[in-house]
């Protein structure tokens, strides 16, 4: 893995990437919402991702350590699939700052993956998150007129409407570098660790093994 020589400190995070098909569906949803919410800053669809762990500013040399920490996580975790559905906001509807679409489906496996990531990074000096993990895809950021946007969302009933975009298959962990400019954030993939398809096959095979007397397989 090669890192940009001009970046001694990197702003990085671990995330799952969206498929091109899901990106297109996100873009279409944003187009539908623009007429109702004209005063928000929309995230470019190709930049949208599911954050697994935000790491912040780190020394560039640590990217190799992150890779070493994530490889055992990848070997122990099977791929998983989520349903992308349901609009919401952070921190609250009165003055929202983030508009997002949420995740449903195999949340237990996602939480297990996030827990493994947290556990692998703790020895490197990254404490466990105190707040519960809330999986979501950020659609827009509200920097001005927060109360007005909150009022529009409340009266339009957008947050109560069923919004289902399809599935997100997570089969790898990617470390992204984030570079912020006047044009917005630019994300660059530094490395990717695949999740282990064999774990899923092994679990399926175990469930079909004959049970011996006494319940022991």
N, C-alpha and C positions, 0 to 999 in steps of 0.2 A: 504494500500500500504506500503510495506516494502522497505527501501532504504539500500544500502550497508553501514554498519557502518564505513567503512574506507574512505568513500567519504564525506568529509565535503563540498567540492565544486564540483559541477557537471557541465560538459559541455553538454548542452541539446539543443534539437530542437523539434519542432512539425512537423509531417509529415504524409503522407498517404502511407500505405504499398502496395506493388505490390502482385498480386495473383501469385501462383506457376506457372500457365500457362504463365503469362506475363514474369516472371523471366526466364523461359526456352527460350522464344523468344528473350529476351535481351541477354542471353548467346550465342545463335546461331548467333545473329548479331555481337557480339564481336568476335566470332570465324571467321566470314567472313572478319572482318576488320583487324585482326591480321597480315595477309600477307601483307597488304598495309601499315599498321602503326605498325611496330615492336618495335619502340622505345618509346612507351607510357606506362603509368602505368594504367592497366585496373582495374576498380572497380569490386569487386566480385559481381556477379548478385544478390546473396541473401542479399547484403548490399545496393542495389540501392533502392531509395525511392523518393517520391515527397515531397520536403521540403515545408512546409507551413509558418514556421516562425523559424528563427534561434535565439536562446536566449543567447548563449554563456555560460560563467561560472557563475553559481549561487550557492547560499547556498542550501544545500540539503533540508532544511526545506521548501524552496519555491516550491518544487514539489507539495506539497499539495495545495498551493495557486493557482498554475496553474490549477490543477484539478478542484478546485471550480470555477475558471474563465471560464473554457472550458465547463462545464456542461450546462450552459444556452445557449451557442453557439450550442452545439449538439442538444438541444431541439428545437432550432429555425431554423435549417438548414436541408433540405432534402438531401439524397444521390444524387450523380451526377456521370456522366460517361464522360470520356475524350477519345479522339483518340490519340494514341501515334505514332507520325510520324515526319519525317523531321530532318536531322542531322544539327548541328550548332556548333559554337565554341564561347568561351569567352576568352579574350575580343575582339580579332579581328583575321582575317585569317593570318596576317603577322607573328604574334608571339602568337599562341594560347596556352592557359594554361589549358582549359577545353574543352573536346569534349562531346557533349550532344545530346540527341534526345528530340524533343519538344512535346508539347501538342496542340491539337486542339479540336473542338467540343464545349461543353458547358462551354466555358471560362467565360461568364458572371456569372454563378452560382459559379464557382471556385473563381472568384474575389470577389464575395459577401461573400463567406466563409472566405477568407483571410482578408477581411475588418472587419468582425465580430471578428475574432481572434485578429487582431491588436487593435480594440476598447476595447476588454475585457482585454487586457494585459497592455494597456496604464496606467490605474490607479495603476498598480503594478510597475511602473517606467520604462516601455519599450516604448520609443518614437515611433511614427509612422515612417515607412520606408520612406525615401526620394526618393529612386529609385523606378521606376515602378516594379511591380512583374512580373517576367518572368518565367513561369512554365516550368520545364525541368527535365529530368532524366540524371544525370551525368554518362557517360559511361567510361571515362578515364581522367586522369590528365597527362599533359605534363610538366615534370620537367626539361628535358634537350632537347637540339636540337629543340627549339621551332620554329625557322625560317625554319629548314629543314622539320619539320612536316607540317608547314603551306604551304610550297612549294608543298609537296606531295599531300596535300588536294586540293590545287588549281589545279594542273595538272591532278589529277585523276578524278576530277569532282564529288567526293563523296557527297559533300554538295548539289549538284544540283539533285542528283538521288533521286527518291521517295522511302522513307523507311517507311513502315507502319507496326507496330508490333501488332496492335490490340487495345483493350480497357482497360482502367484503371477505375474501379468503386471505387469511394471514398465514403465509408459508415461509416467511423470512423476517429477520430483524435487520433494519438498516440504520447506520449511524449517519446522520445528516449534519452538515455544517450550515449555519445560518449567517448570512451576510445581509445586514440591514442598510438600505440606501434610501434616497428620496423617492425612488420608484417602488419601494416596498421590500419585503424580505425575499432573498434569493436562497434556495436550498440546493446544496450539492451533496450527493451521496459519496461518502468516504469509504465505506465497506458494507458488505452484506453477509449475514450469517443465515444459512437455510435452517428451517425447522426439519425435524426428522420424520419422514413419511413412514419409516419402519416402526416407529413407536405406535402409530395408529394401527398399522397392520397387525402388530404383536398383540395389542389390546383386543382387537377383533377376534384373532385366533384364540386367545385365552378364554374369551366368552363362550367359544364353541367347543372347548375341550370337554370330554366326558367327566362327570362328577363321580368320584369313587364313593364307596360306602363311608359314611361319616362326614361327607361334605368336603373331603380333601381332593383337590384336582391332581 
